[in-house]
Amino acid sequence: MNEERIQAYLTLIQQLLTCPNGEEPQILNQSLDLVDEGFVQVCEQVAQQLQEAGEENQAGFLRNLAQQVGEYLNASGGEGRETQGNTTQQEYLVFLKEALRLTSESDVNPSIVYPFLASQQAKLNLSLIEVIRAFATRSTIIDLFNFANLVQQFPLGQRDVNLEISITIYSIALNFFDQNNNSTEWATIQNSLATAYSNRIRGERADNLEMAISAYQAALEVRTRTAFPEDWAMTQNNLAVAYYSRIRGERADNLEKAISAYQAALEVRTRTAFPEKWATTQNNLGTAYRNRIRGERADNLEKAISAYQAALEVYTRTAFPEDWAMTQNNLAAAYYSRIRGERADNLEKAIAAYQAALEVYTRTAFPEKWATTQNNLAVAYSDRIRGERADNLENAIAAYQAALEVYTRTAFPEKWAMTQNNLGNAYSDRIRGERADNLEMAIAAFQAALEVRTRTAFPQNHAETLFNLGLAYREVSQNQNAYDTFAAAIDTVEEIRSGITLGGEADRQKLAEEWQKLYVEMIEVCLELENYAAALEYAERSKARNLVELLAATRLKPEGISPQIWERYNNLYQQWWNLQQQGDSSASPPDNSSPNNDTRSIGVSSPIPSTVATANPQNLTHLRKKIDDFIATEITPQDPKFCFGQQVQLIAYREIQALVDEHTAIVEWYFTYKGIHAFIVTDQGQQPIVVSTDSNALAALEQLKEEYLNDYLKDDNHWRQQLSSYLQQLAEILQLNHLISQIPPNCQQLVLVPYRALHLFPLHALPLNKGGEEIAYLSDKFPQGIRYAPSSQILQLSLSEDSTPPGQGETSLSSFSPLYQGGAGGGSLFAIQNPTEDLAYTDIEVEAIQTAFNSPTILKGEDASKTAFNQKSTQLNETIFAHFSCHGYFNFANPRISGLILANAKLSETTATEKDIPRIRSRRGDFNADECLTLPEIFNLRLRQCRLVALSACETGITDISTSSDEYISILAGFFFAGARNVLGTLWAVNDVSTAIFMIHFYEILLGETQIPVALALKQTQEWMRSRTVADLLEWINNCKLISEERRQPICNDLDGWYNLTAIAFQSPYYWAGFCAVGQ
């Protein structure tokens, strides 16, 4: 061998060692001139070098490859694969004729035809296709079709080429049989063509599945249930398999179509008439239900279990041992995930079913399935509740190690890595043995898994294993290693972006909570390393990731793009999402329930198992880049904000500092399992000041939250009585006096960024001292008031869209001439007024406020409908002030359907029973969601000119605190993100009378000659409200220029009837503390 050829061998070997799994055959086919005895020798030499260097896995891979190539060369006489150029057209023709003769004379018997094909594998290549095209006639087409069915199932040769040969023949056959004259044959061909496309390797997987679905649907035009019930059922089953695997379209829709088709097939495939096929379809249906997105997860799993159990009535171990084992494995996976019943019982049933499957899935007979089931069994043992925990973990470790006997890195790199990750988790939890030794073995297993689970190839699995590795590093007190590992994991998670938002809500929340743990661990490491700036940056990044998921879930539509561009984006995104789902694996039991589809040759039928292909990582990367490029060129130029729903936008500590001046401080909270952490940001220093509690404070806050919400939802009278007590308890939990002592004394204003349960409470109204006649509240300490922000980054985004320089507060209002001059001012107001016509004081409120504006747009009463609101969207988009005086609702069960109630939304007793109406259920009754302004619609508003949205409605400031991943789920945050510079909302159901008085005086201050910022106007209004006697209020009402003469007396009458003149009517925090301002 000359040096140049040796170098060529080495280059080819390097390609094979570094290529993604599964691409080795393609690389070898492209370098056939190098596949010879010399290549085998160099492989052996390199393998020896790798072994000496300690690279056992790569050495084993090369030795295995050399052995296979050597056997192949021996079979072909040592000359390598017979190239297409060495075989003449005549030789191909002779081969084809002989293959067709054997196919015909054997009545399409694989045992006769396959030995011949095995001896002539070299001729099963793409050149054969041209010969087939020339040879195909009406007299040969039936034999060609049957030959195509055999080639499609031929286990040897190149699978991708075999499928191309079959697809070519089926396509040619359709030229000889048409739907009108040869309908039966035409439908059979369509079914076979569809099956080939379902399994096709070449071309885009998404395109192939669309072709399969189209062909199955074509076959069903002939194969009706009436005319051909058995064929109809077979094709329905096959169509269901294709929909189950489909990439395009919504995953939820595709699964529904699959379930529907399986159920249709079962109308014919009864247990009595077709027991084996009935069992096949029951198994397939079980798998579809197990993965179903729509409906209740618990219900779907029960249906899956029932279907698997039904299949086992026919799939007995004696009659169908392999199918029995497969279904036992599937049943075990369903029991493992089961929600109903006792968790301990379900795990016992899962373990029993896995053990049953292993009676058939032995290592000798079914090595790969044996290894898969061992892995699944190990996962179940890891979670087992019954028995000794130490014993269960030993059983899990033994099963993982058994799986690794077959799951080698060379043969099954992905499954090897998955099992290494699972084994690492088991060692991390292990009770027996030395703790240090167990953690070292865990670290080694995680590091091994990462050799395959790379960020490029398997990003989600890569992040998962990095997280596990970081936890192990923390256990051995290697905090810097833990920091570096968690940082890499977070980078990967943020690259994954909004990929978890399109699944079911339960799955979305589960994954979001899992990733939230990663940020919590990272922040704890930062705090232990005393890197407080990084801790706050990662707290912000966790919120930014949550925002990405929220915006993707609400399908925020970009501004200024055409419907065609939006449709193209959605199609690309859906393809990427579905492809990602196919490639996803985790520590939970893998899905080994490949649906079975059927094919039929003319005169011969047999069921064919079909596996669901995993996503090619390169395809995922390519498609993600395609989406990013599309956004950059087609969307971002029109709507820069759209990127916040696509990828995590980072904010550095110095950027957070830039949001404040010398008189302003930000207090941002975050919770970890060790306690409550408050980050105080000023314009001084390189790091924030951190005030932390212990974990007892976190437990106390959780208990307070439960009591507070339980009272609020079930006994609001008691809640009002206890409100001051609740606020006092919260101040103590947060160590408020100590926290305030850490804020520089020259601070005039606070920006509060709450977290989780803190979103429920009026933090500005927390008391600073106990007892005494006068209670000092937090807002009293800061002369310029307190405002809120969902996150520092969203505050930065709001400022970046406005010309107001950071740190100057709401000075943008002062660019207008005084708006309140006895009604002679100017300005722009859009208002919703009492759409449900059951809030008398909202009429007084809006009538008073609108007098400060020259040309307000008011939608009043029944005119404030959803239709009218949409028709006035231009006025809303251009308004400076928007005021919503109506009912609001926060849906604690499903916060994403919270919103504002408009006219005609209330459902009557008749309409409330109609099933097709999307409904919102609240304490005020049932409402038609389509007639309300819901949270996703609010996020999609564009309020670029709006300086203030005032939400004089109940519960508009409440945020979803049910999970740590949904902090932005609030009406108030929705309007802020939509572009309003400030949003005034409420934290509870407010009193109608006091709210009207509060709002009128708020506008009186805000629009007065001094034109102060919103936060300061709110502070002054709250101080006024809590300190005025009835006599003071009566005097104000009679002198207020905003209130008309005819409206003054009813208000005065109500106040006279409630209190004596010296009483402070609205002293309780209930009347004033619920109002909070988010914004600049």
C-alpha positions, 0 to 999 in steps of 0.5 A, spaced: 500 500 500 502 506 498 502 512 503 497 516 499 492 510 499 493 509 507 492 516 508 485 515 504 484 509 509 485 513 515 481 519 512 475 514 511 476 511 518 476 518 521 469 520 518 466 513 520 468 514 527 466 521 528 459 521 523 452 521 527 450 514 528 447 511 522 450 514 517 456 509 516 453 505 510 452 512 506 459 514 508 462 507 505 457 507 499 460 513 497 467 511 498 467 504 495 473 504 491 477 504 498 473 498 501 478 492 500 482 488 504 487 494 505 482 498 508 480 492 513 488 491 515 488 499 516 482 498 521 485 493 525 491 497 526 488 503 528 483 499 532 489 496 536 492 503 537 485 506 540 485 500 545 492 502 547 490 509 548 484 507 552 479 508 547 476 501 548 469 503 545 472 506 538 477 500 538 471 495 538 467 499 533 473 499 528 474 491 529 466 490 528 466 494 522 473 490 519 469 484 521 463 485 517 467 488 511 471 482 511 465 477 511 462 482 505 469 481 501 469 474 502 462 473 500 463 477 493 470 474 492 474 479 495 473 485 490 468 489 494 461 490 492 460 489 485 459 496 483 453 498 478 458 500 473 461 492 473 454 489 471 451 490 464 444 491 463 443 484 460 446 481 467 441 486 471 435 483 466 437 476 467 437 477 474 430 480 474 427 475 470 430 469 474 427 473 481 420 474 477 420 467 475 421 464 482 416 469 485 411 467 480 412 459 481 413 459 489 406 463 489 410 469 492 414 465 498 420 468 501 423 462 503 424 460 496 426 467 493 430 470 499 436 465 498 436 467 491 436 475 493 441 473 498 446 470 493 445 476 488 445 482 493 449 486 489 444 487 483 439 490 488 441 497 487 439 503 483 441 501 477 436 495 477 430 501 477 432 503 470 432 496 468 425 495 471 422 501 468 424 498 461 421 491 463 415 493 466 409 491 461 402 489 463 404 482 462 409 482 467 406 488 472 403 483 477 409 479 478 413 485 479 408 488 484 409 481 488 416 482 487 416 489 490 412 486 496 418 481 497 424 486 496 420 491 501 421 486 506 427 483 504 432 483 511 438 483 507 442 488 502 441 496 503 434 497 506 434 504 503 435 501 496 430 496 497 425 501 499 426 505 492 426 499 488 419 497 491 416 504 491 418 505 483 415 498 482 408 500 485 408 507 482 409 504 475 404 499 477 399 505 478 400 506 470 397 499 468 391 499 474 386 505 474 381 506 480 375 506 475 377 499 471 381 495 476 379 498 482 381 492 487 388 492 484 389 499 484 387 500 491 392 494 493 397 497 490 396 504 493 396 500 500 403 497 498 405 504 496 403 507 502 407 502 506 413 503 503 413 510 503 411 509 511 418 506 512 422 510 506 429 512 508 431 516 503 428 523 502 424 527 507 421 523 513 415 528 513 414 528 505 414 521 505 409 520 511 404 525 507 405 521 501 403 515 505 397 518 508 395 520 501 396 513 498 392 510 504 386 515 503 386 513 496 386 506 497 380 507 502 376 510 496 375 503 493 376 499 500 370 501 503 367 498 509 361 495 505 364 493 499 371 490 502 370 490 510 377 486 511 381 490 506 378 497 509 380 495 516 387 493 514 388 500 511 385 504 516 390 500 521 395 502 516 393 509 516 393 510 523 400 508 524 402 513 519 398 518 523 401 516 529 408 517 526 406 524 522 411 530 523 406 535 519 400 538 522 399 538 530 401 532 534 395 532 538 390 532 531 395 527 528 394 522 534 386 523 534 386 521 527 390 515 529 385 513 534 379 514 530 382 510 524 384 504 529 377 504 532 374 504 525 379 498 524 376 495 530 369 495 527 371 489 522 377 486 526 373 483 532 375 478 536 371 473 534 372 474 526 379 476 526 382 475 533 390 476 531 388 482 527 384 485 533 389 484 538 394 487 533 390 493 533 388 493 540 396 494 541 396 499 537 390 503 539 393 502 546 400 505 544 396 511 541 392 512 547 398 512 552 401 518 548 395 522 547 395 529 548 388 531 548 383 529 554 385 527 561 392 524 561 389 519 567 383 517 562 388 516 556 392 511 560 386 507 563 384 506 556 391 504 554 391 499 559 384 496 557 387 496 550 393 492 552 389 487 556 384 486 551 390 484 546 393 479 551 386 475 551 389 473 544 396 474 545 398 469 549 404 466 551 403 460 548 400 462 541 404 468 540 410 468 545 413 474 541 407 479 541 405 477 548 412 479 550 411 486 546 404 487 549 407 485 556 412 491 555 407 496 553 402 494 559 408 495 564 410 502 561 402 504 561 402 502 569 409 505 570 406 512 568 399 510 571 395 516 575 389 512 578 390 507 583 396 507 588 402 508 585 405 503 589 400 498 586 402 500 579 409 500 580 408 492 582 404 491 576 409 494 571 415 490 574 411 484 574 409 485 567 416 487 565 419 480 568 413 476 564 416 479 558 423 477 560 420 470 560 420 470 552 425 476 551 431 472 553 438 475 551 439 469 547 433 469 543 432 477 543 438 480 545 436 487 543 429 487 546 432 483 552 436 489 554 430 494 553 426 490 557 432 490 562 433 498 562 425 499 563 425 494 569 431 498 572 427 504 571 421 501 575 425 498 580 429 505 581 422 508 583 419 502 587 416 504 593 415 497 596 420 493 599 427 495 602 429 502 598 437 499 598 434 492 595 430 496 590 436 500 588 441 494 587 436 490 583 436 497 578 443 497 578 444 490 576 438 490 571 442 497 568 448 493 568 445 487 564 442 492 559 449 494 558 452 487 556 448 488 549 447 496 549 454 497 547 457 504 545 458 501 538 452 497 537 447 501 540 450 508 542 444 512 543 441 506 548 448 505 551 448 513 553 441 512 556 442 506 560 449 510 562 445 516 564 440 511 568 445 507 571 448 514 574 442 516 577 442 509 580 449 510 583 447 517 585 441 514 590 445 508 592 444 506 599 449 500 600 457 501 599 461 507 600 457 514 598 464 517 595 465 511 591 458 511 589 458 518 587 465 517 583 461 511 579 455 516 578 460 521 575 463 516 571 457 514 568 454 521 566 461 522 563 460 516 559 453 518 557 455 525 554 460 522 549 454 520 545 449 525 548 452 531 545 449 538 545 449 537 537 446 531 536 441 530 542 440 537 546 435 535 551 438 529 553 445 532 553 442 537 558 438 532 562 445 528 563 449 535 565 444 536 570 445 529 573 452 530 573 452 537 576 448 534 582 453 529 583 459 534 583 455 538 588 454 532 592 462 531 592 463 539 594 466 540 587 462 547 586 466 550 580 465 543 576 458 544 578 457 551 576 460 549 569 456 543 568 450 547 570 452 553 565 452 548 559 446 545 561 442 551 561 445 554 555 443 547 552 436 548 555 435 555 552 437 553 545 432 548 545 427 554 546 420 553 546 420 546 544 416 543 550 410 548 549 406 544 544 405 538 548 399 537 553 399 542 558 401 537 563 407 535 559 409 542 558 408 544 566 412 537 568 418 539 563 418 546 565 418 544 572 424 539 571 428 545 567 426 550 573 430 545 578 436 546 574 436 554 574 434 553 582 441 548 583 445 553 579 443 559 583 444 555 589 451 554 587 452 561 585 450 563 592 455 558 595 460 561 590 458 568 593 457 570 585 451 574 587 451 577 580 451 571 576 445 568 581 441 574 579 442 573 572 440 566 572 434 568 576 432 572 570 434 567 565 429 562 568 424 567 567 426 569 560 425 562 559 418 561 562 417 567 557 419 564 551 414 558 553 408 562 554 409 566 548 410 560 544 404 557 547 399 563 546 402 563 539 404 570 539 403 573 532 408 578 529 406 585 527 406 587 520 407 580 517 402 577 511 398 571 513 402 567 508 408 569 512 405 567 518 403 560 515 410 558 513 413 560 519 407 555 523 409 550 518 416 550 519 415 550 527 410 544 527 415 540 523 421 542 527 417 540 533 414 533 531 421 531 529 424 533 535 418 529 539 420 523 535 427 523 537 426 525 545 428 519 550 429 520 557 430 516 564 423 513 563 421 507 560 422 507 552 416 506 548 417 499 545 410 499 542 411 500 535 405 500 531 404 494 526 401 496 519 399 491 514 401 490 507 398 486 501 401 483 495 396 481 490 393 474 492 398 474 498 397 478 505 401 478 511 402 483 517 409 487 517 412 490 523 413 498 522 418 502 527 417 509 528 424 512 526 427 517 531 429 523 529 436 525 525 439 530 529 442 533 523 435 534 520 433 537 527 439 542 527 438 544 519 430 545 520 432 549 527 437 553 523 431 554 517 426 557 522 431 562 525 433 564 518 426 565 516 425 569 522 431 573 521 429 575 514 421 575 514 419 577 521 424 580 525 425 586 521 417 587 522 417 585 529 423 585 533 419 583 539 417 576 536 424 574 538 422 573 545 418 567 544 423 564 540 429 564 544 432 566 551 434 573 551 440 574 556 440 580 561 447 582 564 447 584 571 450 591 569 444 592 564 439 591 570 443 596 574 442 601 568 435 600 570 436 604 576 439 611 578 442 613 585 435 614 588 432 608 585 433 600 587 430 594 585 428 588 589 427 582 586 426 575 589 427 568 588 426 561 591 430 555 592 430 549 596 434 553 602 430 559 602 427 566 600 432 570 597 432 578 595 436 581 591 437 588 592 440 592 586 442 599 586 447 603 582 453 602 586 457 596 586 459 590 582 454 585 585 447 586 588 446 585 596 443 579 598 438 578 603 436 570 605 432 567 609 432 559 611 428 554 609 423 555 615 421 561 612 419 558 605 415 553 609 411 558 612 410 562 606 407 556 603 402 555 609 400 563 609 399 562 601 394 556 602 391 560 608 390 566 604 387 563 598 383 558 602 380 564 605 379 568 599 376 563 595 371 560 600 370 565 605 371 572 603 368 576 609 373 572 614 379 574 609 377 581 609 378 581 617 384 577 616 388 581 611 392 585 615 394 579 619 396 576 613 400 582 611 404 582 618 405 575 617 408 576 610 413 582 613 416 577 618 417 571 613 420 576 608 424 579 614 422 586 611 425 590 617 432 587 615 431 588 608 429 595 608 435 596 612 440 594 607 437 599 602 441 605 601 437 611 605 437 616 599 433 611 595 426 614 593 423 609 589 423 601 589 421 597 583 419 590 586 420 584 582 416 578 586 416 571 585 411 565 585 407 566 592 409 573 593 405 575 586 399 574 590 400 580 596 400 587 596 408 588 598 407 595 598 402 595 603 406 590 608 407 593 615 413 596 617 412 596 625 407 592 630 402 596 634 401 603 635 395 607 632 398 609 626 401 603 621 407 605 617 407 601 610 413 599 606 410 605 601 411 610 606 418 609 606 419 611 599 417 618 597 417 617 589 412 610 590 413 603 589 412 600 582 412 593 580 415 589 574 414 582 572 422 581 571 428 586 570 428 584 563 421 585 561 422 592 564 428 593 560 424 591 554 419 596 555 424 602 556 427 600 550 421 601 546 420 608 549 424 614 548 424 616 556 431 615 558 432 609 564 431 612 571 427 618 569 420 614 571 414 616 567 416 623 565 413 621 558 406 623 561 409 630 562 410 631 554 403 632 554 399 639 556 395 638 562 389 634 561 385 636 567 383 643 566 375 642 568 374 638 561 378 643 557 384 639 556 386 634 550 388 627 550 386 620 548 382 615 552 379 608 550 374 605 555 370 599 556 364 601 561 360 596 565 359 591 559 355 587 564 351 592 566 351 590 573 356 595 576 353 601 577 359 605 580 363 603 574 358 608 570 360 614 575 367 612 574 368 612 567 363 618 566 367 622 571 374 620 568 372 621 560 371 629 562 378 630 562 379 628 555 376 631 549 375 625 544 374 619 548 372 612 545 367 609 550 364 602 549 358 602 554 354 597 556 351 592 551 355 596 546 362 593 549 362 587 546 367 583 543 365 584 536 365 592 537 372 591 541 375 588 535 372 593 530 375 599 535 382 596 535 385 602 531 383 606 536 385 602 542 392 601 538 393 609 538 390 611 544 394 614 550 390 611 556 386 605 556 381 604 562 377 598 563 371 598 568 368 591 568 369 584 571 375 581 571 376 574 572 382 570 574 382 562 573 386 559 578 384 552 575 387 554 568 390 561 568 391 561 561 383 563 560 383 568 565 381 575 562 376 581 562 368 579 561 365 583 555 358 584 553 353 578 551 358 573 554 354 571 560 351 564 558 344 563 560 341 556 563 340 554 556 346 556 552 350 553 558 348 546 556 351 547 549 357 543 548 360 546 543 361 553 546 368 554 549 366 556 556 369 560 562 367 558 569 368 563 575 364 565 581 360 569 577 357 564 573 359 561 566 361 565 560 362 564 553 370 565 552 369 567 545 366 573 547 371 575 553 378 578 552 382 572 554 389 572 556 392 570 549 388 575 546 391 581 551 398 578 549 397 579 542 395 586 542 399 592 540 399 598 544 405 602 542 402 609 544 399 607 550 402 610 557 397 607 561 392 601 562 388 602 568 384 595 569 378 597 574 376 590 574 377 584 579 383 580 580 387 583 574 393 583 577 393 576 580 399 571 577 399 564 576 403 561 582 401 554 581 408 552 578 414 556 578 414 556 570 408 561 569 410 567 572 407 571 566 400 568 567 397 575 569 392 580 565 396 585 568 403 582 565 399 581 558 398 588 557 405 590 559 408 586 554 403 588 549 406 595 549 403 599 555 408 603 559 404 602 565 399 598 567 394 599 573 391 592 576 388 589 582 390 583 586 383 581 589 375 582 587 375 590 589 369 594 592 365 597 587 364 604 591 371 605 593 374 603 587 370 608 583 372 613 588 379 611 588 380 611 580 377 618 580 381 621 585 387 617 581 386 620 575 385 627 578 392 627 581 395 623 575 392 628 570 393 634 574 398 640 572 404 637 576 403 631 572 407 626 576 409 619 574 403 613 575 407 610 581 407 616 585 400 618 583 398 611 586 402 612 592 398 619 593 391 616 592 392 610 597 395 615 602 389 619 601 384 613 601 386 610 607 386 617 611 380 620 609 374 621 614 367 620 611 366 628 612 373 629 608 370 624 602 363 628 602 367 635 601 371 632 596 365 629 592 362 636 592 368 639 589 371 634 584 370 637 577 370 630 574 364 628 577 357 631 575 352 634 579 347 629 578 352 623 580 354 626 586 348 625 591 348 618 590 355 617 592 354 621 598 348 618 600 351 611 600 357 614 604 352 617 609 348 610 610 355 606 611 359 611 616 358 616 621 362 623 619 368 622 623 369 615 621 375 613 616 371 609 611 376 606 607 382 605 612 382 597 611 388 595 606 382 591 603 379 598 600 386 601 597 392 596 597 389 591 592 391 596 587 398 596 584 402 599 578 407 595 573 411 599 569 416 605 568 
